[in-house]
Amino acid sequence: MWIDTHCHTKYSYDNWLEPLDLIRRARAIGLDGIVVTEHHSYEASAPVEAIGREEGLLVLRGVEISTDKGHLLAYGVRDDGWNIWGRDNYLPMEAVIERLTDLGAICVPAHPFREMGACSLLEGLFDLKGIAAVETHNGGNREADNDLAIVAAGHLGLPALGGSDCHKAAAAGRCATYFSVPVNDMAGFIAAVRQGACRAHYYPGFGTGDAGRAP
């Protein structure tokens, strides 16, 4: 099954994407589900999950965290109590990973080779401990940046995730993750990632309106 593991809506407060438009776009191109990873807050995505139920699309929820070394995708938190730092930006990456791991969540560096000024993980990825996977396919990246992440994930022996990082409906699904086992909830998602039962791709259904087939 195909899941876009990195999506944003207007609840990230840096775009105007209506959740319903995202969900209907995902269904139209044949995605089986999406993960909404609003910036800074897990709780912000609750309305998107509710709309997903109404529309018959699997909507899981994570959070994208801004750290002092780059962005992290976190999957498996249940509220915003994970954030004990009293701010939303430049959180200490290693301490965040430790905190989230203790809470039973998994951490995945987002677009690690995208140049973002002072907050670019880049080769620091190779020294990072405690991560569960690497986002190798990001729809907002240059292909060259994704290529570096693909090589890095292979070197580290970690699973790869793909997500569009969409902030508008037309961008949803450019990259996605193929899961070779059923994923029905976040517990299943995390288990699949830990098992390595996932592969990141440029989604074959993007821009066609056709359902993607297993690679």
Backbone as a chain_set.jsonl record, in Angstrom:
{"seq": "MWIDTHCHTKYSYDNWLEPLDLIRRARAIGLDGIVVTEHHSYEASAPVEAIGREEGLLVLRGVEISTDKGHLLAYGVRDDGWNIWGRDNYLPMEAVIERLTDLGAICVPAHPFREMGACSLLEGLFDLKGIAAVETHNGGNREADNDLAIVAAGHLGLPALGGSDCHKAAAAGRCATYFSVPVNDMAGFIAAVRQGACRAHYYPGFGTGDAGRAP", "coords": {"N": [[0.832, -1.183, 0.0], [0.349, 2.314, -0.574], [1.582, 5.206, 0.959], [1.742, 8.612, 1.589], [4.067, 10.044, 3.455], [4.559, 12.526, 4.577], [3.017, 15.288, 4.965], [1.472, 18.535, 4.804], [-0.947, 20.921, 6.006], [-3.174, 23.765, 6.181], [-3.024, 23.989, 8.894], [-0.425, 23.975, 9.617], [0.232, 26.539, 9.442], [1.756, 27.86, 7.549], [0.832, 27.875, 5.044], [-2.045, 27.608, 2.794], [-3.507, 25.333, 2.445], [-6.392, 23.48, 2.32], [-7.559, 20.853, 4.377], [-9.486, 19.048, 3.303], [-9.102, 19.312, 0.557], [-6.524, 18.281, 0.268], [-6.951, 15.613, 1.082], [-8.812, 14.678, -0.792], [-7.327, 14.961, -3.116], [-5.306, 13.069, -2.585], [-6.805, 10.704, -2.622], [-7.669, 10.762, -5.286], [-5.374, 10.277, -6.792], [-4.772, 7.747, -6.101], [-3.525, 7.061, -3.691], [-3.208, 5.189, -0.674], [-3.203, 6.193, 1.832], [-2.266, 8.934, 4.012], [0.196, 10.713, 5.933], [-0.116, 13.255, 8.164], [1.913, 15.834, 9.028], [2.138, 18.282, 10.697], [3.831, 21.386, 11.268], [5.63, 21.677, 14.254], [3.505, 20.865, 15.975], [1.642, 18.122, 17.106], [-1.01, 17.969, 17.904], [-2.316, 19.811, 16.336], [-3.155, 18.618, 13.992], [-5.482, 17.183, 14.387], [-8.103, 17.88, 13.304], [-7.761, 17.15, 10.627], [-7.481, 14.404, 10.606], [-10.067, 13.705, 11.375], [-11.567, 14.532, 9.131], [-10.505, 12.812, 7.262], [-11.58, 10.358, 8.113], [-14.273, 10.8, 7.511], [-14.105, 10.967, 4.746], [-13.171, 8.528, 3.986], [-10.438, 7.875, 3.837], [-7.298, 6.742, 4.95], [-5.83, 8.538, 7.444], [-3.077, 9.314, 9.114], [-1.146, 10.631, 11.873], [1.593, 12.718, 12.583], [4.409, 14.711, 13.505], [6.317, 17.519, 12.475], [9.419, 18.561, 13.454], [11.391, 21.304, 14.341], [14.75, 21.531, 14.678], [18.009, 22.298, 16.085], [19.733, 21.309, 14.24], [18.456, 20.633, 11.966], [15.414, 19.327, 10.425], [13.095, 17.097, 11.956], [11.014, 14.303, 11.462], [8.497, 13.019, 13.437], [6.919, 10.144, 14.567], [4.314, 8.676, 16.293], [3.879, 10.041, 18.671], [1.449, 11.198, 21.059], [0.335, 13.505, 21.927], [1.062, 16.988, 22.518], [2.792, 17.019, 24.6], [5.335, 16.097, 24.326], [7.037, 18.191, 23.815], [9.127, 19.808, 25.74], [10.539, 22.097, 25.884], [9.616, 24.68, 25.655], [9.538, 26.262, 23.403], [9.376, 26.525, 19.78], [11.326, 26.306, 17.822], [14.724, 25.481, 16.849], [15.233, 23.403, 18.622], [17.081, 21.105, 20.676], [18.544, 18.64, 18.831], [19.542, 15.973, 19.446], [18.605, 15.633, 22.073], [15.868, 15.824, 21.651], [15.399, 13.527, 20.106], [16.057, 11.562, 21.981], [14.104, 12.074, 23.94], [11.695, 11.582, 22.501], [12.024, 8.916, 21.794], [11.948, 7.716, 24.294], [9.266, 8.087, 24.751], [8.15, 6.263, 23.102], [7.973, 6.831, 20.433], [9.096, 7.161, 16.983], [11.867, 8.562, 15.209], [12.656, 10.381, 12.283], [14.914, 11.792, 10.153], [14.07, 14.613, 8.237], [14.25, 15.525, 4.811], [17.258, 15.483, 4.751], [19.506, 16.393, 3.32], [18.91, 18.811, 2.249], [19.762, 22.114, 1.701], [19.626, 24.356, 4.289], [20.53, 26.74, 5.43], [21.902, 27.457, 8.584], [20.707, 25.325, 9.822], [21.055, 22.617, 8.693], [21.286, 19.267, 8.325], [22.898, 17.527, 6.725], [26.037, 15.983, 6.194], [26.183, 15.395, 8.851], [24.263, 13.585, 9.394], [25.37, 11.043, 9.362], [26.473, 10.66, 11.825], [24.431, 10.651, 13.573], [22.488, 9.325, 16.168], [19.963, 6.942, 17.12], [17.859, 7.21, 15.316], [15.141, 5.988, 13.265], [14.752, 5.66, 10.56], [15.369, 7.097, 7.305], [14.337, 9.966, 5.55], [14.36, 9.639, 2.333], [13.229, 10.351, -0.066], [11.915, 13.254, -0.897], [9.369, 15.379, -1.809], [9.721, 18.103, -2.141], [12.342, 18.509, -2.582], [15.401, 18.919, -4.531], [16.311, 16.504, -6.988], [18.948, 15.726, -6.758], [19.524, 16.189, -4.064], [17.864, 14.283, -2.876], [19.09, 12.005, -3.917], [21.52, 11.956, -2.52], [20.543, 11.414, 0.035], [19.476, 8.874, -0.35], [21.786, 7.34, -0.797], [22.988, 7.707, 1.694], [21.153, 6.488, 3.481], [21.41, 3.839, 2.665], [24.084, 3.387, 3.347], [23.925, 3.64, 6.111], [22.271, 1.569, 6.673], [19.527, 1.784, 7.063], [15.898, 1.905, 6.964], [13.951, 3.498, 4.323], [11.966, 6.388, 3.816], [9.374, 8.01, 1.928], [7.965, 11.11, 1.128], [5.737, 13.772, 0.222], [6.016, 16.326, 1.292], [4.149, 18.275, 1.015], [2.624, 21.467, 0.541], [0.637, 22.44, -0.876], [-2.197, 21.293, -2.755], [-1.672, 20.178, -5.318], [0.901, 19.261, -5.116], [0.885, 17.048, -3.532], [1.736, 13.676, -3.026], [3.92, 13.496, -4.775], [6.231, 12.221, -3.927], [6.293, 9.12, -2.185], [5.686, 6.375, 0.103], [6.023, 2.924, -0.242], [4.433, 0.343, 1.353], [4.9, -2.952, 2.265], [3.397, -4.46, 3.902], [0.186, -4.546, 5.55], [-1.004, -1.395, 6.725], [-2.776, 0.053, 9.165], [-3.03, 1.758, 11.259], [-1.221, 3.981, 13.482], [0.421, 2.43, 15.112], [0.795, 0.163, 13.542], [2.089, 1.351, 11.404], [4.525, 2.229, 12.566], [5.561, -0.247, 13.337], [5.938, -1.432, 10.829], [7.895, 0.228, 9.708], [10.016, -0.233, 11.475], [10.47, -2.888, 10.893], [11.46, -2.683, 8.407], [9.763, -2.889, 6.278], [9.143, -1.221, 4.089], [9.441, 1.041, 1.349], [10.853, 3.798, -0.257], [9.786, 6.012, -2.854], [9.554, 7.851, -5.98], [6.361, 8.565, -6.522], [4.435, 6.486, -8.586], [1.857, 7.116, -9.437], [1.634, 9.832, -9.425], [0.416, 12.81, -10.736], [-1.044, 11.553, -12.676], [-3.503, 10.549, -11.991], [-3.947, 7.918, -11.73], [-4.048, 4.828, -9.896], [-1.301, 3.906, -7.929], [0.967, 1.231, -8.56], [2.424, -1.685, -7.041], [5.938, -1.472, -6.67]], "CA": [[0.0, 0.0, 0.0], [1.09, 3.56, -0.756], [1.288, 6.26, 1.922], [2.559, 9.826, 1.575], [4.382, 10.102, 4.885], [4.983, 13.871, 4.997], [2.051, 16.238, 4.386], [1.086, 19.694, 5.608], [-2.162, 21.658, 5.64], [-3.212, 25.123, 6.743], [-2.757, 23.944, 10.328], [0.99, 24.26, 9.826], [0.272, 28.004, 9.489], [2.659, 28.425, 6.555], [0.201, 27.646, 3.743], [-3.495, 27.744, 2.828], [-4.079, 24.08, 1.945], [-7.51, 22.936, 3.071], [-7.424, 19.41, 4.541], [-10.351, 18.304, 2.392], [-8.474, 19.305, -0.761], [-5.42, 17.325, 0.345], [-7.469, 14.246, 1.169], [-9.415, 14.307, -2.074], [-6.213, 14.797, -4.048], [-4.677, 11.782, -2.291], [-7.685, 9.646, -3.133], [-7.749, 10.829, -6.748], [-4.18, 9.709, -7.413], [-4.645, 6.349, -5.726], [-2.843, 6.799, -2.433], [-3.992, 4.469, 0.33], [-3.22, 6.955, 3.065], [-1.306, 10.019, 4.184], [0.533, 11.103, 7.302], [-0.082, 14.703, 8.31], [3.016, 16.168, 9.943], [2.15, 19.739, 10.819], [5.005, 21.921, 11.943], [5.692, 21.976, 15.689], [2.398, 20.394, 16.802], [0.851, 16.932, 16.793], [-2.427, 18.209, 18.177], [-2.888, 20.661, 15.288], [-3.668, 17.819, 12.875], [-6.69, 16.435, 14.752], [-9.212, 18.06, 12.362], [-7.481, 16.466, 9.366], [-7.809, 13.0, 10.844], [-11.526, 13.576, 11.376], [-12.028, 14.644, 7.748], [-10.115, 11.565, 6.617], [-12.587, 9.338, 8.436], [-15.482, 11.116, 6.75], [-13.851, 10.773, 3.319], [-12.765, 7.158, 3.738], [-9.006, 7.757, 3.579], [-6.469, 6.604, 6.137], [-5.044, 9.712, 7.796], [-2.297, 9.177, 10.33], [-0.643, 11.928, 12.317], [2.899, 12.855, 13.213], [4.754, 16.12, 13.693], [7.634, 17.9, 11.991], [10.059, 19.302, 14.537], [12.522, 22.123, 13.92], [15.825, 21.434, 15.662], [19.196, 23.105, 15.832], [20.542, 20.68, 13.2], [17.597, 20.246, 10.86], [14.044, 18.952, 10.756], [12.802, 15.703, 12.263], [9.649, 13.793, 11.45], [8.251, 12.139, 14.575], [5.717, 9.328, 14.426], [3.996, 7.897, 17.479], [3.503, 10.84, 19.84], [-0.001, 11.205, 21.257], [-0.075, 14.87, 22.239], [2.204, 17.89, 22.414], [3.599, 16.954, 25.809], [6.723, 15.765, 23.983], [7.836, 19.413, 23.748], [9.385, 20.312, 27.092], [11.524, 23.158, 25.74], [8.982, 25.988, 25.748], [9.656, 27.001, 22.143], [9.118, 25.66, 18.628], [12.448, 26.272, 16.892], [16.086, 25.263, 17.337], [15.274, 22.448, 19.726], [18.307, 20.296, 20.599], [18.153, 17.447, 18.092], [19.812, 14.722, 20.159], [17.708, 15.545, 23.225], [14.535, 15.551, 21.12], [15.347, 12.106, 19.74], [16.025, 10.786, 23.229], [12.791, 12.284, 24.552], [10.661, 10.908, 21.728], [12.249, 7.474, 21.912], [11.422, 7.33, 25.604], [7.809, 8.111, 24.667], [7.713, 5.193, 22.209], [7.874, 7.315, 19.063], [10.286, 7.016, 16.158], [12.312, 9.814, 14.595], [13.176, 10.238, 10.923], [15.349, 13.088, 9.624], [13.378, 15.066, 7.03], [15.094, 16.173, 3.793], [18.504, 15.768, 5.464], [20.541, 17.032, 2.511], [18.447, 20.095, 1.73], [20.478, 23.229, 2.319], [18.703, 25.199, 5.055], [21.307, 27.644, 6.25], [22.598, 26.864, 9.725], [20.012, 24.119, 10.275], [21.11, 21.572, 7.681], [21.953, 18.105, 8.902], [23.936, 17.157, 5.769], [26.837, 14.822, 6.574], [25.944, 15.084, 10.254], [23.373, 12.426, 9.449], [26.126, 9.812, 9.578], [26.829, 10.569, 13.246], [23.219, 10.772, 14.372], [22.073, 8.074, 16.803], [18.601, 6.805, 17.605], [16.831, 7.402, 14.293], [14.567, 4.732, 12.797], [14.752, 5.634, 9.1], [15.78, 8.355, 6.67], [13.485, 10.406, 4.448], [15.222, 9.686, 1.148], [12.479, 10.935, -1.184], [11.114, 14.387, -0.452], [8.828, 16.014, -2.995], [10.159, 19.477, -2.261], [13.786, 18.523, -2.789], [16.024, 18.605, -5.805], [16.623, 15.08, -7.065], [20.32, 15.522, -6.274], [19.455, 16.095, -2.602], [17.311, 12.969, -2.572], [20.098, 10.99, -4.24], [22.454, 11.895, -1.397], [19.856, 10.754, 1.147], [19.373, 7.452, -0.698], [23.101, 6.748, -0.534], [23.217, 7.738, 3.135], [20.326, 5.455, 4.112], [22.04, 2.567, 2.379], [25.311, 3.312, 4.14], [23.533, 3.47, 7.509], [21.466, 0.364, 6.805], [18.233, 2.176, 7.623], [14.779, 1.989, 6.014], [13.758, 4.782, 3.65], [10.603, 6.88, 3.678], [9.13, 9.019, 0.924], [6.81, 11.968, 1.371], [5.694, 14.916, -0.684], [6.257, 17.603, 1.973], [3.251, 19.169, 0.279], [1.968, 22.624, 1.139], [-0.493, 22.693, -1.768], [-2.784, 20.02, -3.15], [-1.056, 19.618, -6.52], [2.198, 18.668, -4.784], [0.7, 15.823, -2.753], [1.994, 12.421, -3.705], [5.084, 13.424, -5.67], [6.988, 11.114, -3.351], [5.481, 8.352, -1.239], [6.306, 5.16, 0.616], [5.283, 1.686, -0.476], [4.495, -0.589, 2.479], [4.622, -4.315, 1.814], [2.483, -5.053, 4.883], [-0.921, -3.615, 5.79], [-0.869, -0.359, 7.751], [-4.12, 0.534, 9.478], [-2.955, 2.74, 12.329], [0.149, 4.408, 13.713], [1.196, 1.308, 15.646], [1.177, -0.641, 12.395], [3.059, 2.145, 10.644], [5.814, 2.163, 13.247], [6.052, -1.625, 13.245], [6.402, -1.666, 9.464], [9.168, 0.934, 9.533], [11.04, -0.948, 12.238], [10.736, -4.146, 10.185], [12.0, -2.397, 7.087], [8.767, -3.295, 5.28], [8.764, 0.019, 3.421], [10.381, 1.515, 0.337], [10.544, 5.151, -0.715], [9.792, 6.121, -4.312], [8.764, 8.853, -6.667], [5.11, 7.817, -6.636], [4.089, 6.314, -10.008], [0.56, 7.673, -9.766], [1.643, 11.288, -9.327], [0.135, 13.547, -11.959], [-1.772, 10.751, -13.674], [-4.835, 10.17, -11.522], [-4.034, 6.463, -11.683], [-3.563, 4.224, -8.676], [0.051, 3.372, -8.034], [1.132, -0.218, -8.438], [3.6, -2.071, -6.27], [7.145, -1.377, -7.485]], "C": [[0.874, 1.243, 0.0], [0.617, 4.619, 0.238], [2.267, 7.411, 1.706], [2.826, 10.178, 3.033], [4.779, 11.489, 5.399], [4.102, 14.901, 4.299], [1.762, 17.369, 5.36], [-0.24, 20.252, 5.11], [-2.078, 23.048, 6.267], [-2.93, 25.141, 8.24], [-1.267, 23.972, 10.651], [1.245, 25.77, 9.843], [1.369, 28.596, 8.596], [2.125, 28.216, 5.143], [-1.309, 27.74, 3.917], [-4.199, 26.458, 2.414], [-5.185, 23.565, 2.864], [-7.35, 21.416, 3.19], [-8.278, 18.6, 3.568], [-9.734, 18.238, 1.0], [-7.301, 18.329, -0.797], [-5.939, 15.896, 0.294], [-8.08, 13.807, -0.154], [-8.364, 14.161, -3.17], [-5.549, 13.431, -3.839], [-5.514, 10.622, -2.822], [-7.669, 9.611, -4.655], [-6.538, 10.193, -7.421], [-3.875, 8.298, -6.905], [-3.845, 6.045, -4.482], [-3.776, 6.067, -1.471], [-4.072, 5.221, 1.647], [-2.198, 8.074, 3.024], [-0.962, 10.127, 5.669], [0.656, 12.619, 7.318], [0.924, 15.044, 9.401], [3.121, 17.683, 10.057], [3.385, 20.193, 11.593], [4.729, 22.152, 13.421], [4.647, 21.257, 16.537], [1.744, 19.132, 16.261], [-0.64, 17.243, 16.901], [-3.098, 19.015, 17.074], [-3.56, 19.86, 14.182], [-4.939, 17.045, 13.19], [-7.843, 16.656, 13.772], [-9.003, 17.316, 11.043], [-7.818, 14.987, 9.486], [-9.32, 12.784, 10.79], [-12.091, 13.646, 9.961], [-11.661, 13.383, 6.969], [-11.102, 10.451, 6.885], [-13.855, 9.56, 7.62], [-15.319, 10.791, 5.269], [-13.39, 9.36, 2.978], [-11.31, 6.983, 3.362], [-8.27, 7.635, 4.906], [-5.634, 7.87, 6.332], [-4.389, 9.442, 9.145], [-1.67, 10.523, 10.663], [0.729, 11.804, 12.954], [3.139, 14.323, 13.472], [6.126, 16.345, 13.08], [8.239, 18.89, 12.974], [11.28, 20.041, 14.003], [13.594, 22.105, 15.005], [17.0, 22.316, 15.261], [20.08, 22.523, 14.735], [19.718, 20.266, 11.981], [16.229, 19.813, 11.352], [13.931, 17.449, 10.989], [11.319, 15.441, 12.054], [9.513, 12.822, 12.611], [6.913, 11.442, 14.393], [5.515, 8.547, 15.714], [3.774, 8.7, 18.737], [1.976, 10.914, 19.902], [-0.55, 12.581, 21.62], [1.168, 15.738, 22.115], [3.033, 17.96, 23.686], [5.042, 16.554, 25.552], [7.625, 16.994, 24.067], [7.971, 20.027, 25.144], [10.317, 21.526, 27.079], [10.924, 24.562, 25.736], [9.161, 26.86, 24.53], [9.473, 26.005, 20.999], [10.319, 25.472, 17.713], [13.768, 26.028, 17.613], [16.11, 24.382, 18.587], [16.522, 21.576, 19.575], [18.005, 18.916, 20.007], [18.37, 16.161, 18.889], [18.876, 14.542, 21.351], [16.268, 15.26, 22.783], [14.404, 14.072, 20.772], [15.263, 11.237, 20.986], [14.654, 10.879, 23.89], [11.702, 11.499, 23.822], [10.808, 9.395, 21.789], [11.712, 6.964, 23.238], [9.901, 7.278, 25.605], [7.261, 7.041, 23.72], [7.559, 5.607, 20.767], [9.152, 6.981, 18.301], [10.582, 8.348, 15.48], [12.962, 9.532, 13.247], [13.631, 11.612, 10.444], [14.631, 13.419, 8.316], [14.368, 15.784, 6.116], [16.497, 16.505, 4.32], [19.574, 16.474, 4.65], [20.039, 18.28, 1.795], [19.178, 21.214, 2.455], [19.474, 24.165, 2.99], [19.475, 26.152, 5.954], [21.989, 26.911, 7.387], [21.976, 25.547, 10.157], [19.922, 23.094, 9.153], [21.906, 20.418, 8.246], [23.121, 17.66, 8.027], [24.718, 15.939, 6.27], [26.731, 14.488, 8.057], [24.999, 13.925, 10.443], [24.132, 11.164, 9.822], [26.504, 9.613, 11.046], [25.607, 10.556, 14.161], [22.776, 9.407, 14.894], [20.584, 8.107, 17.118], [17.507, 7.03, 16.583], [16.392, 6.049, 13.738], [14.639, 4.564, 11.294], [15.264, 6.978, 8.61], [14.75, 8.707, 5.604], [14.394, 10.604, 3.228], [14.554, 10.362, -0.04], [11.555, 12.015, -0.634], [10.677, 15.17, -1.67], [9.232, 17.452, -3.192], [11.642, 19.623, -2.528], [14.164, 18.526, -4.261], [16.34, 17.106, -5.814], [18.031, 14.799, -6.549], [20.358, 15.403, -4.757], [18.902, 14.744, -2.176], [18.322, 11.869, -2.848], [21.111, 10.841, -3.11], [21.823, 11.169, -0.207], [19.711, 9.259, 0.896], [20.682, 6.733, -0.387], [23.349, 6.661, 0.976], [22.418, 6.652, 3.849], [20.919, 4.073, 3.877], [23.293, 2.356, 3.21], [24.981, 3.025, 5.613], [22.735, 2.198, 7.747], [20.098, 0.625, 7.395], [17.146, 2.148, 6.556], [14.634, 3.398, 5.462], [12.281, 5.118, 3.575], [10.541, 7.935, 2.584], [7.871, 9.8, 1.235], [6.882, 13.215, 0.526], [6.158, 16.21, -0.042], [5.36, 18.678, 1.37], [2.742, 20.298, 1.164], [0.861, 23.135, 0.221], [-0.947, 21.361, -2.349], [-2.058, 19.377, -4.322], [0.271, 18.935, -6.234], [2.064, 17.348, -4.048], [0.994, 14.603, -3.607], [3.177, 12.403, -4.643], [6.027, 12.306, -5.228], [6.101, 10.417, -2.326], [6.249, 7.104, -0.841], [5.417, 3.97, 0.31], [5.517, 0.746, 0.705], [4.077, -1.971, 1.986], [3.776, -5.1, 2.804], [1.35, -4.066, 5.115], [-0.605, -2.636, 6.923], [-2.258, 0.226, 7.969], [-4.137, 1.603, 10.562], [-1.481, 3.07, 12.563], [1.001, 3.289, 14.286], [1.669, 0.409, 14.513], [2.21, 0.05, 11.532], [4.445, 2.019, 11.265], [6.399, 0.758, 13.158], [6.616, -1.914, 11.861], [7.737, -0.991, 9.212], [10.274, 0.178, 10.263], [11.419, -2.268, 11.579], [11.41, -3.919, 8.834], [11.063, -2.788, 5.969], [8.238, -2.082, 4.524], [9.86, 0.407, 2.438], [9.927, 2.877, -0.157], [10.691, 5.233, -2.226], [9.26, 7.485, -4.739], [7.48, 8.13, -7.067], [4.661, 7.698, -8.096], [2.741, 6.881, -10.395], [0.504, 9.184, -9.771], [1.385, 11.917, -10.694], [-0.668, 12.797, -12.988], [-3.226, 10.508, -13.287], [-5.01, 8.681, -11.445], [-3.496, 5.968, -10.35], [-2.146, 3.685, -8.908], [0.059, 1.873, -7.858], [2.385, -0.5, -7.618], [4.832, -2.019, -7.169], [7.802, -2.747, -7.646]], "O": [[1.995, 1.23, 0.508], [-0.577, 4.898, 0.351], [3.478, 7.201, 1.648], [1.911, 10.565, 3.76], [5.274, 11.62, 6.518], [4.398, 15.334, 3.186], [1.8, 17.188, 6.577], [-0.608, 20.079, 3.948], [-1.046, 23.444, 6.808], [-2.628, 26.196, 8.798], [-0.884, 23.989, 11.821], [2.33, 26.223, 10.208], [1.854, 29.698, 8.852], [2.859, 28.357, 4.165], [-1.804, 27.926, 5.028], [-5.379, 26.493, 2.065], [-4.947, 23.254, 4.031], [-7.036, 20.756, 2.199], [-7.83, 17.571, 3.063], [-9.834, 17.209, 0.331], [-7.109, 17.626, -1.79], [-5.421, 15.067, -0.455], [-7.877, 12.671, -0.583], [-8.507, 13.32, -4.057], [-5.265, 12.723, -4.804], [-4.983, 9.676, -3.403], [-7.657, 8.532, -5.248], [-6.662, 9.629, -8.509], [-2.839, 7.725, -7.241], [-3.514, 4.886, -4.232], [-4.985, 6.301, -1.462], [-4.918, 4.916, 2.487], [-1.372, 8.148, 2.114], [-1.721, 9.694, 6.536], [1.446, 13.193, 6.568], [0.8, 14.602, 10.543], [4.076, 18.288, 9.571], [3.904, 19.479, 12.45], [3.718, 22.75, 13.789], [4.882, 21.052, 17.728], [1.342, 19.08, 15.099], [-1.43, 16.812, 16.061], [-4.312, 18.922, 16.889], [-4.448, 20.374, 13.502], [-5.432, 16.314, 12.331], [-8.52, 15.686, 13.43], [-9.973, 16.897, 10.412], [-8.378, 14.394, 8.564], [-9.792, 11.797, 10.226], [-13.004, 12.892, 9.626], [-12.425, 12.937, 6.112], [-11.429, 9.678, 5.984], [-14.438, 8.609, 7.099], [-16.277, 10.386, 4.61], [-13.235, 9.028, 1.802], [-10.968, 6.044, 2.644], [-8.581, 8.339, 5.867], [-4.825, 8.224, 5.474], [-5.057, 9.355, 10.175], [-1.665, 11.44, 9.841], [0.987, 10.906, 13.755], [2.196, 15.096, 13.64], [6.996, 15.478, 13.151], [7.645, 19.923, 13.284], [12.103, 19.462, 13.295], [13.379, 22.6, 16.112], [16.974, 22.987, 14.23], [21.062, 23.147, 14.334], [20.234, 19.619, 11.07], [15.918, 19.916, 12.539], [14.577, 16.644, 10.317], [10.474, 16.256, 12.424], [10.322, 11.905, 12.756], [5.902, 12.08, 14.101], [6.415, 7.847, 16.177], [3.504, 8.119, 19.788], [1.3, 10.71, 18.893], [-1.763, 12.791, 21.619], [2.212, 15.272, 21.658], [3.874, 18.846, 23.841], [5.884, 16.655, 26.444], [8.818, 16.879, 24.35], [7.055, 20.674, 25.651], [10.823, 21.938, 28.123], [11.665, 25.542, 25.808], [8.96, 28.072, 24.601], [9.421, 24.795, 21.22], [10.321, 24.551, 16.897], [13.92, 26.317, 18.8], [16.914, 24.597, 19.494], [16.972, 21.337, 18.454], [17.293, 18.119, 20.617], [17.457, 15.342, 18.989], [18.407, 13.434, 21.614], [15.538, 14.54, 23.463], [13.403, 13.439, 21.11], [14.484, 10.285, 21.035], [14.11, 9.874, 24.347], [10.884, 10.831, 24.453], [9.81, 8.676, 21.83], [11.094, 5.901, 23.297], [9.305, 6.518, 26.368], [6.048, 6.924, 23.552], [7.069, 4.828, 19.95], [10.154, 6.573, 18.888], [9.685, 9.148, 15.215], [13.717, 8.572, 13.091], [12.806, 12.52, 10.337], [14.591, 12.598, 7.399], [15.214, 16.549, 6.578], [16.888, 17.672, 4.336], [20.468, 17.096, 5.224], [20.666, 18.752, 0.847], [19.206, 21.251, 3.685], [18.581, 24.701, 2.334], [19.11, 26.348, 7.113], [22.59, 25.857, 7.178], [22.642, 24.732, 10.795], [18.826, 22.746, 8.714], [23.073, 20.576, 8.606], [24.221, 17.44, 8.533], [24.115, 14.966, 6.723], [27.146, 13.407, 8.477], [24.932, 13.341, 11.525], [23.598, 10.304, 10.522], [26.824, 8.496, 11.454], [25.738, 10.459, 15.381], [22.701, 8.443, 14.132], [20.014, 9.172, 17.355], [16.329, 7.041, 16.942], [17.16, 5.088, 13.736], [14.591, 3.439, 10.796], [15.553, 7.877, 9.4], [14.332, 7.84, 4.836], [15.099, 11.607, 3.117], [15.233, 10.887, -0.922], [10.547, 11.723, 0.01], [11.509, 15.582, -2.478], [9.104, 17.982, -4.295], [12.144, 20.737, -2.681], [13.358, 18.183, -5.126], [16.604, 16.517, -4.766], [18.277, 13.744, -5.965], [21.131, 14.612, -4.215], [19.402, 14.128, -1.235], [18.404, 10.9, -2.092], [21.516, 9.726, -2.78], [22.494, 10.398, 0.479], [19.812, 8.461, 1.829], [20.686, 5.656, 0.209], [23.86, 5.656, 1.469], [22.947, 5.97, 4.726], [20.93, 3.234, 4.778], [23.53, 1.26, 3.718], [25.681, 2.256, 6.273], [22.542, 1.789, 8.892], [19.563, -0.2, 8.135], [17.432, 2.343, 5.375], [15.123, 4.365, 6.047], [11.447, 4.254, 3.306], [11.507, 8.658, 2.338], [6.835, 9.223, 1.567], [7.967, 13.665, 0.157], [6.643, 17.105, -0.736], [5.758, 19.835, 1.233], [2.47, 20.119, 2.351], [0.223, 24.147, 0.512], [-0.167, 20.412, -2.423], [-1.846, 18.164, -4.328], [0.723, 18.111, -7.03], [3.036, 16.599, -3.949], [0.56, 14.507, -4.755], [3.43, 11.373, -5.267], [6.547, 11.549, -6.048], [5.263, 11.048, -1.682], [7.319, 6.815, -1.377], [4.213, 3.996, 0.567], [6.656, 0.399, 1.018], [3.026, -2.13, 1.367], [3.471, -6.271, 2.575], [1.528, -2.867, 4.899], [-0.018, -3.006, 7.94], [-2.841, 0.822, 7.062], [-5.148, 2.277, 10.758], [-0.601, 2.501, 11.917], [2.19, 3.203, 13.978], [2.809, -0.056, 14.519], [3.107, -0.595, 10.989], [5.421, 1.736, 10.57], [7.597, 0.595, 12.929], [7.653, -2.565, 11.733], [8.617, -1.569, 8.574], [11.355, -0.023, 9.71], [12.559, -2.717, 11.694], [11.874, -4.866, 8.198], [11.497, -2.999, 4.836], [7.03, -1.934, 4.341], [11.042, 0.141, 2.66], [8.747, 3.08, -0.441], [11.583, 4.621, -2.813], [8.604, 8.182, -3.966], [7.514, 7.191, -7.862], [4.522, 8.715, -8.775], [2.496, 7.109, -11.58], [-0.534, 9.77, -10.079], [2.051, 11.595, -11.678], [-0.954, 13.328, -14.061], [-4.077, 10.287, -14.149], [-6.1, 8.204, -11.129], [-2.616, 6.585, -9.748], [-1.849, 3.092, -9.945], [-0.738, 1.314, -7.105], [3.284, 0.335, -7.516], [4.778, -2.474, -8.311], [8.836, -2.862, -8.305]]}, "num_chains": 1, "name": "protein.A"}
